[in-house]
Amino acid sequence: MAGMVAPATTAEPMNWAELYAKLTVAAVVFFVALEVAYFAVVGLPPIYEPAVDGSGYVLGRDFLNIWMGGRSVLGRGPQAWFDLEIYNAALRVMLGPNFPEHFWSYPPHLLLFTWPFGLMPYLPAYVLWCALGLAFYLLACPASVRQGKLLFLAAAPGVTVCIFFGQDGLFTAALLIGGLVNLDRRPILAGILFGILTVKPQLGLLLPIVLLLTGRWRVIISAVAMALMLAAATAWIFGFGIWNDFLEKVISQQAALLDHDSAGIMFALVSSAYSGARLVGLPEAAWAVQAAFSGFAVLAVIWTFWRRRDPDLSLALLVTATFLATPYVLNYDMVALGFVVALLRDRADNTAADHLLGLAVWTLPATMMLIALGNIPAAPLVLAAFAGRLLWRLSRQAGAQHEETPEASAAEEQPPEAQTPGEEPPETPAPVPTPA
């Protein structure tokens, strides 16, 4: 009728919990479909020895290196595997003359933990490797984060990618997360876990900054002691020359692999700004781009941990900045980012932008490979956007606390406390040691 005004319509708010549930189901379907398709094409693998599949590789891909390293303890240790030609000659005797080139590029003290797998038949060893890795990862996540989100953590694309490649990302994520959530309550344990994390040192690149800024001397001492004990034990078992050979041969091989990947395969798997620049065809500027991202990551961590800020957002910023700071970290190392998204996804102060960025990070280990087909470096762009958003949220909180009360402003002057993520802070915060 004339003169009547139609009532205003308002869009219903997005049901984010439902979206997270649907994406979790989709991730489970993705994992199952990937495994079914693989075995449908290549058939069931043999139990005792690895065998070349239809793609020219073996089941578990890089787990072959873990298994071969374990087998080396029956001889003279892994030192011979540092030589690219010797290692690949040994692989081709077992798997045929056309087997693709592999690198044994792990710090030798990894064998102190992985040698039993080399004494087992290949297929059971691979299954046990994946099962233990998933169990350790889930147990490292606090109960408050696991509650209601266990499948979201376990089915994350980062977990699927890690299992497919047979890599150690589940174990290293457990070490990093376990150390971070135990900084206050079990500082010695946190230091021990960080010391073991030296098997993948790029994931602990920014930890010294945080530990020094927050005066966590017991964590520092226990981490250094653990790392030295592992290095000494490795030298005692395999000979003191093993570390010299590792530094001379393996480090140079990794640098060459990153710099001279003519097929561009590594640039699609490596999440760093350096590989992103190489992916878009900027080899001359790649290290300058990486330096800019690394500098941003370091400054972001210094600013975040200079004062006490929101513990969950601070932890998320640290983990995200770690992947921005290092030039050599792959998508199967990004399992810890799934924990970060699970940690933050139920916060009351999340906006649509926070949810969408979190989901972009959660799916990134898989989507970055697909997007790389178009020569687009998704990983550094998404991670930088996520880190920037975290900094913005932290700065807004700091500003709001400063305006509210003088007491809140004074509290900001204290070093941050790494309370267990997802839990409420104690009524009377425990004192944090200050630098002597």
Secondary structure, 3 states (H helix, E strand, C coil): CCCCCCCCCCCCCCCHHHHHHHHHHHHHHHHHHHHHHHHHHHCCCCCCCCCECCCCCECCCCHHHHHHHHHHCCCCCHHHHHCHHHHHHHHHHHHCCCCCCCCCCCCHHHHHHHHHHHHCCHHHHHHHHHHHHHHHHHHHCCHHHHCCCHHHHHCCHHHHHHHHHCCCHHHHHHHHHHHHHCCCCCHHHHHHHHHHHHHCHHHHCCHHHHHHHCCCHHHHHHHHHHHHHHHHHHHHHHCCHHHHHHHHHHHHHHHHHHHCCCCCHHHHHECCHHHHHHHCCCCCCHHHHHHHHHHHHHHHHHHHHHCCCCHHHHHHHHHHHHHHHCCCCEHHHCHHHHHHHHHHCCCCCCCHHHHHHHHHHHHHHHHHHHHHHHCCCHHHHHHHHHHHHHHHHHHHHHHHHHHHCHHHHHHHCCCCCCCCCCCCCCCCCCCCCCCC
